[in-house]
Amino acid sequence: MEIVFSSIIISVIVFISVVIIFFYRKKISEFSRQNHEFHKLKVEYVEKINILNNEINRQNLVMQTYQSQLFGKRDSLQENYLQFTEQSDEKITEKNLGVLTQEVDKLEIEKKKFAEKNKKLWEQSLSIHKEKERIDILKKEIETEHKNVTDSIKYAKRIQTALMPIDESFEQIFEEYFIYWQPLNIVSGDFYWLRKIENHIYFIVADCTGHGVPGAFMSALGVAFLNEIINKNKNILANQILEELRILVKSTLNTQNKQTTKDGMDLALCVIDKESRKMSFSGANNPLYIIRNQELIEFKPTKNPIGHFIVEKPFESIDFQLEKDDVCYLFSDGITDNFGGENGRKFTRKKLQDLLIKINQENLDLKSQKERIENVVKLWLGDNYKQIDDILIVGFKF
C-alpha cells in the first residue's frame, strides 16, 4: 500500500513539474535547469525514494503550496517570481539532496542486511528441502520394508493357521463348538490343538509367552512337541503330557538359565474317553470351566507354567464324568487381562464367569455364544482402549 501511495505521489510531483515548465518555460529557465537536475537525481534514486514516504509527502505539500501561491499571485508577483523561485528551489534542492543522500546511505545498509537475511533464508530453505527429500526417501524405504515384513507375517499367519485343527475335526468330535481366536498382531501366541487317537480325544488351549511373531514361534514349537509326545505314547495320562511338554520346552529353550525364566506357556488340557464320556483335566495356570445345569464348575490348574519356574510343582490330573448338556470352556488370559469399561480396569475372570453363566441361562447355542462374547469384548474395549493381548476362548459340547 505504501509503495502504491508513493508511486501516486511521485506521479503528482512529475505532473506538477511538467505543468509549471510548460507555462513558464521562457520566464523561469533557471528554475527549469534546477528542476531538471533534481529530476535526474530523482530518476537515479527512484526505487529508493519509494520507501521515503514522509519526505515525499512533505515535498508534495511544498509543491502544492508553491503552485497555489504561484497561480493566485501570478500578476502581482510576476516581476519577483524568478528570484523567488530560484531562492526557494535552491533551498529545497539543497535540502532534498542532503536528506536523500542520508536516506540512500540508510537504504544501502538496509539493503545489505536484507540481502544477508535473504541469503540465510535461502540456505535454510535449501537445507530444509534437502532434508525433506531425504525424509521422503527414508519414508518410502520404511513403507516398503514395513510392507515386506507385514506380508511375511501374513504368510506366517497362513502357516500358523494351517497348524491348527480344521473345522471338520471339531465337527466330527463335538456336538457343538465355537472358537473365538483374536490375535493381537496378525499371528498369535495363543493356539489350540486337537487330536483323536482311537477312543481318546486330546484337546489343548495354550497361551505362549509373548504375542506376535515371538509368540507364534512358541506356538509352533508347542504344536510340534504335543504331536511328538502323543505319537510316542498313545496311552499317556493328562498330567504326564504336561510333564513331558515341560521337559521339551526347557531343554529346547535352555530355560534353566534364570534370565529366560519367562519363556514357556500356560495351558489347559482335556483328555476325553469317547465311549465312557470320562474326562481327565490337567492345567498349567489355566483352568477349565464347565456350565452344568446353569451353574459354573471350575477345575483349577496347577500353579506352574510349562517352562522353568522357581518352585516347580508336579502337574496334577482331575478325573470326572461328563453329563448330558455339559458345556466346557477353555481359554487364555487374553480375554480377562484386557483393560476397558468405565474405569479402565481388567475384565477379570469373575466377569467372564458371570458372562458364561448368563449366556447359558439364556439358552444360547454355542455359535450365538461366540457372537455375544465378541460383542461384550468390543463394548468393554470401546473407543478408549485397545486390545493388549491375544484372545482365545473355545467352548464345546461333547
Legacy VTK file of the C-alpha trace (Angstrom):
# vtk DataFile Version 3.0
C-alpha trace
ASCII
DATASET POLYDATA
POINTS 398 float
0.000 0.000 0.000
2.860 2.354 0.877
4.602 1.695 -2.460
1.411 2.414 -4.406
0.818 5.604 -2.435
4.447 6.655 -3.022
4.103 5.995 -6.756
0.981 8.146 -6.874
2.746 10.979 -5.045
5.734 10.834 -7.411
3.407 10.905 -10.391
1.732 14.032 -8.967
5.100 15.689 -8.435
6.180 14.949 -12.006
2.836 16.172 -13.363
3.072 19.464 -11.422
6.654 19.967 -12.576
5.686 19.446 -16.219
2.777 21.906 -15.937
4.991 24.584 -14.395
7.653 24.085 -17.015
5.100 24.232 -19.860
3.543 27.552 -18.781
6.665 29.313 -17.534
9.384 27.881 -19.713
10.502 31.253 -21.035
10.313 33.131 -17.734
11.866 30.556 -15.396
14.687 28.967 -17.395
16.841 28.826 -14.298
14.077 27.036 -12.436
13.849 24.557 -15.303
17.570 23.855 -15.056
17.371 23.264 -11.331
14.252 21.175 -11.751
15.996 19.143 -14.448
18.908 18.435 -12.124
16.513 17.498 -9.400
14.626 15.270 -11.838
17.847 13.497 -12.813
18.583 12.901 -9.147
15.050 11.684 -8.615
15.245 9.248 -11.544
18.580 7.922 -10.327
17.110 7.047 -6.936
13.514 6.448 -7.955
13.340 2.960 -6.440
14.852 4.123 -3.176
12.655 7.243 -2.988
9.590 4.972 -2.978
10.449 3.974 0.576
10.713 7.614 1.769
7.001 8.279 2.103
7.213 11.029 4.696
9.791 13.051 2.795
7.883 12.772 -0.446
4.663 13.823 1.266
6.408 16.900 2.579
7.747 17.735 -0.852
4.329 17.220 -2.360
2.783 19.689 0.129
5.504 22.230 -0.550
4.992 21.932 -4.281
1.221 22.187 -3.958
1.559 25.290 -1.736
4.040 26.747 -4.111
1.740 26.124 -7.075
-1.215 27.721 -5.256
0.809 30.823 -4.451
2.138 30.930 -7.936
-1.240 30.857 -9.649
-3.012 33.007 -7.037
-0.471 35.803 -7.096
0.853 35.435 -10.614
0.070 39.035 -11.665
1.369 40.747 -8.541
4.498 38.600 -8.172
5.396 38.244 -11.805
8.338 40.653 -11.589
9.810 38.938 -8.488
8.811 35.359 -9.400
12.100 34.290 -10.950
14.128 35.451 -7.949
11.671 33.895 -5.543
11.580 30.570 -7.293
15.343 30.469 -7.652
15.861 31.045 -3.934
13.076 28.689 -2.904
14.047 25.874 -5.221
17.689 26.301 -4.381
16.874 25.755 -0.685
14.531 22.876 -1.461
17.004 21.250 -3.768
19.905 21.527 -1.371
17.824 20.239 1.496
16.349 17.394 -0.552
19.752 16.423 -1.837
21.152 16.184 1.687
18.179 14.259 3.005
18.174 11.921 0.016
21.883 11.254 0.389
21.381 10.243 4.026
18.362 8.119 3.174
20.223 6.464 0.313
23.031 5.503 2.707
20.481 4.084 5.120
18.804 2.216 2.296
22.108 0.730 1.170
22.752 -0.531 4.725
19.225 -1.965 4.954
19.641 -3.496 1.523
22.827 -5.285 2.618
21.137 -6.528 5.796
18.150 -7.712 3.788
20.458 -9.443 1.296
22.256 -11.243 4.130
18.977 -12.312 5.719
17.645 -13.397 2.341
20.817 -15.412 1.737
20.459 -17.161 5.104
16.782 -17.863 4.455
17.645 -19.261 1.036
20.332 -21.502 2.533
17.872 -22.670 5.200
15.271 -23.296 2.528
17.733 -25.404 0.522
18.710 -27.309 3.669
15.078 -27.954 4.566
14.312 -29.028 1.005
17.234 -31.481 1.028
16.171 -32.813 4.433
12.609 -33.248 3.168
13.894 -35.186 0.161
15.958 -37.395 2.491
12.970 -37.961 4.766
10.754 -38.787 1.770
13.295 -41.364 0.624
13.502 -42.857 4.117
9.699 -42.852 4.361
9.418 -44.803 1.115
12.098 -47.244 2.262
10.350 -47.739 5.625
6.970 -48.196 3.935
8.468 -50.756 1.560
10.180 -52.575 4.429
7.006 -52.442 6.513
5.015 -53.915 3.636
7.578 -56.689 3.174
7.541 -57.508 6.891
3.734 -57.347 7.055
3.430 -59.596 4.009
5.819 -62.061 5.635
3.833 -62.018 8.882
0.588 -62.518 6.963
2.146 -65.516 5.254
3.296 -66.743 8.682
-0.317 -66.491 9.819
-1.328 -68.806 6.975
1.265 -71.300 8.200
0.158 -70.925 11.817
-3.490 -71.362 10.840
-2.554 -74.473 8.883
-1.037 -75.936 12.065
-4.358 -75.550 13.885
-7.023 -78.248 13.630
-9.555 -77.699 10.868
-13.274 -77.194 11.457
-14.101 -80.654 10.139
-12.128 -82.180 13.014
-14.259 -80.319 15.570
-17.480 -81.139 13.751
-16.685 -84.849 13.793
-15.939 -84.879 17.527
-18.175 -82.296 19.229
-21.914 -81.825 19.156
-21.471 -78.033 19.196
-18.449 -75.793 19.478
-17.134 -72.287 18.900
-13.620 -70.832 18.615
-13.085 -67.169 19.353
-9.467 -66.507 18.315
-8.396 -62.865 18.044
-4.611 -62.366 17.627
-3.198 -59.042 18.727
-0.640 -58.732 15.922
-1.706 -60.864 12.935
-0.035 -64.005 14.297
-0.659 -65.202 17.818
0.996 -66.687 20.864
-2.329 -68.379 21.689
-3.074 -71.653 19.956
-5.389 -74.635 20.183
-4.581 -78.262 19.391
-6.818 -81.300 18.824
-6.004 -84.940 18.233
-8.166 -88.083 18.162
-6.466 -91.408 18.702
-8.797 -94.408 18.784
-11.352 -93.617 21.527
-9.413 -90.799 23.121
-9.658 -87.107 22.296
-6.877 -84.740 23.288
-7.671 -81.042 23.291
-5.493 -78.131 24.432
-5.872 -74.344 24.586
-2.487 -72.724 25.232
-1.104 -69.247 25.844
2.595 -68.838 24.977
4.876 -66.193 26.390
4.542 -63.006 24.353
2.448 -62.385 21.290
3.048 -61.551 17.653
5.998 -63.276 15.950
7.775 -64.481 19.154
4.531 -65.954 20.456
3.850 -67.579 17.089
7.264 -69.304 17.160
6.467 -70.655 20.608
3.072 -71.860 19.439
4.691 -73.723 16.517
7.077 -75.390 18.970
4.133 -76.292 21.211
2.238 -77.977 18.376
5.344 -79.912 17.304
6.087 -81.031 20.861
2.499 -82.172 21.508
2.463 -84.235 18.311
5.765 -85.813 19.313
4.531 -86.653 22.825
1.249 -88.239 21.686
2.872 -90.157 18.841
5.369 -91.742 21.243
2.809 -92.801 23.868
-0.836 -93.126 22.902
-1.950 -94.090 26.410
-0.243 -91.219 28.215
-2.187 -89.511 31.007
-3.127 -85.850 31.004
-0.658 -84.711 33.658
2.098 -86.785 32.066
1.593 -84.890 28.788
2.266 -81.626 30.607
5.336 -83.062 32.345
6.776 -84.237 29.036
5.947 -80.903 27.427
7.724 -79.022 30.210
10.879 -81.098 29.710
10.913 -80.450 25.964
10.296 -76.704 26.329
13.019 -76.309 28.960
15.593 -78.343 27.019
14.853 -76.645 23.713
14.869 -73.085 25.034
17.587 -73.759 27.610
15.326 -72.194 30.199
17.444 -73.484 33.063
19.112 -70.086 32.629
17.329 -67.809 35.064
17.459 -64.943 32.561
14.851 -66.760 30.466
12.501 -67.934 33.213
9.561 -66.229 31.480
9.813 -68.339 28.336
7.163 -71.012 28.116
3.380 -71.303 28.067
0.242 -71.692 30.147
-2.410 -74.139 29.006
-5.448 -76.244 29.794
-5.630 -79.860 28.595
-8.658 -82.155 28.341
-8.406 -85.868 27.599
-11.822 -87.373 26.838
-12.755 -91.042 26.584
-15.382 -91.014 23.851
-17.112 -94.228 24.919
-17.258 -93.753 28.682
-17.572 -89.922 28.499
-14.948 -89.606 31.168
-12.731 -86.511 31.100
-9.293 -86.000 32.582
-8.202 -82.393 33.056
-4.725 -81.050 33.724
-3.807 -77.365 33.645
-0.698 -75.215 33.782
-2.033 -71.975 35.332
-5.170 -72.086 33.150
-8.442 -73.630 34.465
-11.369 -75.456 32.902
-14.916 -74.105 33.265
-17.984 -76.308 32.873
-21.530 -74.967 32.884
-23.798 -77.694 34.294
-27.455 -77.008 34.997
-26.765 -73.295 34.504
-24.141 -73.311 37.234
-20.407 -72.879 36.757
-17.942 -75.531 37.926
-14.267 -74.555 37.986
-11.494 -77.129 37.697
-8.393 -75.416 38.969
-4.948 -75.878 37.385
-1.527 -76.480 38.889
0.062 -73.107 39.625
3.041 -73.687 37.361
3.808 -72.771 33.741
5.165 -75.049 31.050
8.769 -73.972 31.369
11.290 -73.129 34.052
9.869 -71.890 37.341
11.459 -71.029 40.667
9.483 -73.682 42.559
8.377 -76.407 40.159
5.372 -78.491 41.168
4.271 -81.771 39.558
1.217 -81.374 37.350
-1.963 -82.999 38.618
-4.924 -84.549 36.818
-8.607 -84.274 37.738
-10.876 -87.057 36.525
-14.667 -86.720 36.322
-17.712 -87.877 34.381
-19.243 -85.627 31.738
-23.014 -85.246 31.970
-25.571 -84.526 29.288
-25.609 -80.886 28.122
-22.345 -80.013 29.886
-20.678 -77.063 28.134
-16.882 -76.863 28.521
-14.768 -73.697 28.163
-11.010 -73.433 27.790
-9.367 -70.010 27.381
-6.189 -67.969 27.579
-5.856 -64.976 29.885
-6.145 -62.540 26.975
-9.864 -62.017 27.414
-9.585 -61.404 31.173
-6.483 -59.190 31.068
-7.676 -56.609 28.546
-8.486 -53.200 30.035
-11.728 -51.355 29.402
-15.081 -50.409 30.823
-15.877 -47.126 32.543
-12.926 -47.273 34.936
-10.277 -48.793 32.636
-9.901 -51.997 34.624
-9.246 -55.595 33.614
-12.159 -57.724 32.515
-11.237 -60.344 35.165
-12.182 -63.994 35.416
-15.149 -63.142 37.623
-16.731 -61.129 34.786
-16.017 -63.982 32.382
-17.682 -66.470 34.750
-20.757 -64.256 35.075
-20.918 -63.859 31.302
-20.746 -67.619 30.684
-23.455 -68.285 33.249
-25.698 -65.619 31.735
-25.435 -66.789 28.124
-26.237 -70.342 29.228
-29.204 -69.176 31.244
-30.461 -67.569 28.043
-30.121 -70.964 26.331
-27.960 -69.554 23.534
-26.432 -72.081 21.183
-22.626 -72.032 21.018
-22.496 -70.085 17.754
-24.626 -67.355 19.322
-22.495 -67.507 22.468
-19.414 -66.671 20.417
-21.145 -63.653 18.903
-22.229 -62.469 22.355
-18.707 -62.822 23.772
-17.211 -60.933 20.815
-19.693 -58.090 21.284
-19.019 -57.941 25.029
-15.260 -57.659 24.382
-15.778 -54.888 21.796
-18.022 -52.951 24.157
-15.553 -53.453 27.009
-12.677 -52.037 24.974
-14.837 -49.297 23.461
-13.150 -46.379 21.714
-10.746 -45.556 24.543
-8.886 -48.840 24.946
-7.025 -51.155 22.613
-6.542 -54.889 22.782
-3.270 -55.604 24.603
-3.056 -59.389 24.330
-4.092 -62.287 22.126
-7.587 -63.571 22.845
-8.601 -67.226 22.646
-11.630 -68.944 24.143
-13.118 -72.243 22.989
-16.480 -73.691 24.018
-17.739 -77.174 23.188
-20.361 -79.776 23.981
-19.454 -83.463 23.778
LINES 1 399
398 0 1 2 3 4 5 6 7 8 9 10 11 12 13 14 15 16 17 18 19 20 21 22 23 24 25 26 27 28 29 30 31 32 33 34 35 36 37 38 39 40 41 42 43 44 45 46 47 48 49 50 51 52 53 54 55 56 57 58 59 60 61 62 63 64 65 66 67 68 69 70 71 72 73 74 75 76 77 78 79 80 81 82 83 84 85 86 87 88 89 90 91 92 93 94 95 96 97 98 99 100 101 102 103 104 105 106 107 108 109 110 111 112 113 114 115 116 117 118 119 120 121 122 123 124 125 126 127 128 129 130 131 132 133 134 135 136 137 138 139 140 141 142 143 144 145 146 147 148 149 150 151 152 153 154 155 156 157 158 159 160 161 162 163 164 165 166 167 168 169 170 171 172 173 174 175 176 177 178 179 180 181 182 183 184 185 186 187 188 189 190 191 192 193 194 195 196 197 198 199 200 201 202 203 204 205 206 207 208 209 210 211 212 213 214 215 216 217 218 219 220 221 222 223 224 225 226 227 228 229 230 231 232 233 234 235 236 237 238 239 240 241 242 243 244 245 246 247 248 249 250 251 252 253 254 255 256 257 258 259 260 261 262 263 264 265 266 267 268 269 270 271 272 273 274 275 276 277 278 279 280 281 282 283 284 285 286 287 288 289 290 291 292 293 294 295 296 297 298 299 300 301 302 303 304 305 306 307 308 309 310 311 312 313 314 315 316 317 318 319 320 321 322 323 324 325 326 327 328 329 330 331 332 333 334 335 336 337 338 339 340 341 342 343 344 345 346 347 348 349 350 351 352 353 354 355 356 357 358 359 360 361 362 363 364 365 366 367 368 369 370 371 372 373 374 375 376 377 378 379 380 381 382 383 384 385 386 387 388 389 390 391 392 393 394 395 396 397
